Amino acid sequence: PQAPKKATHLSINADLLSKARELDINLSATLELALVTALKQKRREQWLAENRDAIDAYNEHIEKYGVFSDGLRSF
């Protein structure tokens, strides 16, 4: 998204910062991408935790009764 940028202060390992600068790595873009990835992963973990009971119940139902198309598919 095109949300406004906000300045912040971070502490970064000096060796990593030096290497990133040598390779002309855009720290802001790299951090944003890493945060997007981390947020997606955390949301996924949270969703799975919140829905664990329903997922387990569904899986038990499928194990016991199968799915409606079991007799229809040819693979």
C-alpha positions in Angstrom: 0.0 0.0 0.0 1.0 3.6 -0.5 0.8 4.5 3.2 2.8 7.5 4.3 6.4 6.9 5.4 7.4 7.4 9.1 10.9 8.0 10.3 12.1 5.7 13.1 15.2 4.8 14.9 16.6 1.3 14.8 19.7 -0.5 16.1 21.3 -2.7 13.5 24.4 -4.9 13.7 27.2 -2.7 12.5 28.8 -5.4 10.3 25.5 -6.1 8.6 24.9 -2.4 8.1 28.4 -1.9 6.6 27.9 -4.8 4.2 24.5 -3.6 3.1 25.9 -0.2 2.4 28.7 -1.7 0.4 26.2 -3.5 -1.8 23.9 -0.5 -2.0 21.0 -2.3 -0.4 18.0 -0.1 0.3 17.4 -0.6 4.0 13.9 0.9 4.1 12.7 -1.3 1.3 14.4 -4.4 2.7 12.8 -3.8 6.1 9.4 -3.2 4.7 9.5 -6.4 2.7 10.7 -8.3 5.8 7.9 -6.8 7.8 5.3 -7.7 5.2 6.6 -11.3 5.3 6.6 -11.4 9.1 3.1 -10.0 9.4 1.7 -12.5 6.9 3.4 -15.4 8.8 2.1 -14.1 12.2 -1.4 -13.6 10.8 -1.3 -17.2 9.4 -0.2 -18.6 12.7 -2.8 -16.6 14.6 -5.6 -17.7 12.2 -4.5 -21.4 12.5 -4.5 -21.1 16.3 -7.9 -19.5 16.4 -9.4 -22.1 14.1 -7.5 -25.2 15.3 -10.6 -26.8 16.9 -12.6 -26.4 13.7 -9.8 -27.7 11.5 -9.3 -30.7 13.7 -13.1 -31.4 13.8 -13.2 -31.2 10.0 -10.2 -33.5 9.5 -11.8 -36.0 11.9 -15.1 -35.9 10.0 -13.2 -36.4 6.7 -11.3 -39.4 8.1 -14.4 -40.9 9.4 -16.8 -40.2 6.5 -14.6 -39.2 3.6 -15.6 -36.4 1.2 -18.8 -36.3 -1.0 -16.8 -37.0 -4.2 -15.0 -40.1 -3.1 -17.3 -42.3 -5.3 -17.2 -39.9 -8.2 -13.6 -39.3 -8.9 -11.4 -41.6 -11.0 -8.0 -40.8 -9.5 
